[in-house]
Amino acid sequence: MKGYEVIEKIKGYINERDMIVSSTGNISREVFHILDQPQVYLRGSLGLQISVGLGIAIEEKKRKVLVILGDGSLLMGMGSIITSSYYKPSNLKILILDNAKYFTTGGQKTVSSAINFTKFLGSLEASFKISKNASEESINQDLTKFINSKGFSILHLKIESGKKALSNITWHPEEITKRIKKKII
Amino acid sequence: MSEIITSNLFLKFLEENNFSTITGVPCSYFKDLLMYLDKEYDQKKIKHILATREDEAVGIASGVAFTNRKAIVYLQNSGLGNIGDALTSLAQLYKLPMLLLISYRGLLPDKDFPEHSIMGEVTEDFLRALKTPYWILEYETWQETMKEAIYTMEKLQSPVALLVKKGVLSL
């Protein structure tokens, strides 16, 4: 499966109270166009998506916070998945879409293939932690377990590269913040 | 020797100004405060979150600000070099206020610590270049300075910084 196909599947698993934090480039664009608005669409700050999700999760304990990021962002901010595992907020869900590429900037390679994700995630304190290939046959079952898990959860999916032709996010970041603050009240 | 700002009073002041979270990367200049936070302080009032890097701490504080709450981030000025993008493409861009408590290393008391000397020289230029308003925190005037910093932070809806020299928050 491609990243946007996984994001399309997420539609059925989140409600209007949930908060998605999406990563720089294509992922934010896909979340903006495919899923309910508004969400925390991050445009820059590669590597900081998990930390932003953690900040929201510790303050809004009754709201599910789903962070969607790529392997490039995970690698740049590697410490944050450890910090999250230390505090393990039960409402925090981290979805890693791994195509082993910096896809937005032209498909340059990342070093993510050096990680054995089953072992790596297995070593972290999380109540759900699975690494697998994203596949049509199992995606619904995987997302159900991952998003409905009662505790802090991490799902790492290997995906194929590919994107939809989508226009840029039309809201200025200041407008994104205004809409998020309204959603929180 | 002048007195230091009591950790208890400092945290009370943050409580009264509705800070919900404190996060950051340690400096020996904050030793007393961080010890008090972990050993004696009731974290139901202000949560303490350990960060692995300074930009991660700014990310956490940004998440807090998205929820209409306020966080304070503590770091050494060496860590200023790590937060340029976190400020410019996240906190400043998205209008997310936060208070940065930065130890001012590399001045005279650090003459035997060359690792701090270059950043010590450029710290204020660095903050000016990042368009981040800053104040130097001093024992005699700390509450007025912090009030002014918090007022500016709220007005700009953006990060502001307090520079802390040796002996102000910890001996």
Interface residues (C-beta under 8 A of the other chain):
Chain A: V21 V40 L42 R43 G44 S45 L46 G47 L48 Q49 I50 S51 V52 G53 L54 G55 I56 A57 I58 E59 E60 G77 G79 S80 I82 T83 Y86 Y87 P173 E174 I176 T177 I180 K181 I184 I185
Chain B: S20 T21 K47 I49 L50 A51 T52 R53 D55 E56 A57 V58 G59 I60 A61 S62 G63 V64 A65 F66 T67 N68 R69 A71 D85 A86 T88 S89 L90 L93 Y94 K95 L96
